[in-house]
Amino acid sequence: MFNRKSICFMMALVVGMTMGMARVAHADKLKDILKRGHLIVGTTSTTPPFGFKNDKGELTGFDIDVSRLIAKALFGDPSKVKFELLSNEARWSSLENDQVDMVAQFATITPTRLTRVGFTPRYFDTGMTVVVRKDSKIKTLADVNDPSVTVATLTVPEQIDSIAKAAPKAKVASFDSVDQQSLALRSNRVQAFMVDLPIAMWYAAKDEEVTFVPELFSGFQNYGIAYKLGELSWKQFLDGFVYELTSGYSYLEYEKLYQKYFNMNPPPQRPYAIQAGK
């Protein structure tokens, strides 16, 4: 039988839990960010052309510039953003712990990840290939499936699983960053490194000693901006921003970024074109 003290304790516990639930339900990430006056973005500095340091030591890249456009939409000022450099493994926990407001870090949308964080609609689509030395015997993806070949992947389970399925005879060495993968190839520790196609194109363009296999391992994959689950207003803002950036009002901005970092136009977003005078 409960005494008066235990009843009072239980009532206080229920009230505390109710208040806590109310705080979660009424949390407004978008208002918090606007009140703070700047955006906090998780990203990378070791994965060109999405996030890297230029010759002046400045952080730049496609994801960096997209983040600045988001800051501009929020505050009218693209400089109102703070970047937190994260490892691939730390991306999701940094969102869950509110260390960052969003992650713009060439993050592939996968069913498993969707159980942990939210993603915007895609802002970039790509696929996986391998970078090799120009004098390599690897000319096709089928050539990777060889016991004499060691492939460098990131320490990302999806990449490791993918190479295990596509080239089960090959050896695998995992690294924390794409820069480390590239260094392993240049030092002949590995014979290839697995990477997203636009990153492979970047390395091949910048290093005359390497090239990439013009094939994709397993179809396509979509990059999304990641955010903490349950933040409805913030989700609505980011979803709307990405949709308009890639297919609507801000498409010209998107086109400029694509040309800047990939020297090509983005995929066409409309099956028609309006021509003046017709």
Beta strands, then each sheet from edge to edge (+ up, - down):
strand 1: 39-43
strand 2: 46-47
strand 3: 51-53
strand 4: 59-60
strand 5: 81-85
strand 6: 102-103
strand 7: 118-119
strand 8: 124-126
strand 9: 128-133
strand 10: 150-154
strand 11: 171-175
strand 12: 192-196
strand 13: 210-212
strand 14: 221-223
strand 15: 226-227
sheet 1: 5+ 1+ 6+
sheet 2: 2+ 3- 4+
sheet 3: 7+ 15-
sheet 4: 8+ 14-
sheet 5: 11+ 10+ 12+ 9- 13+
end
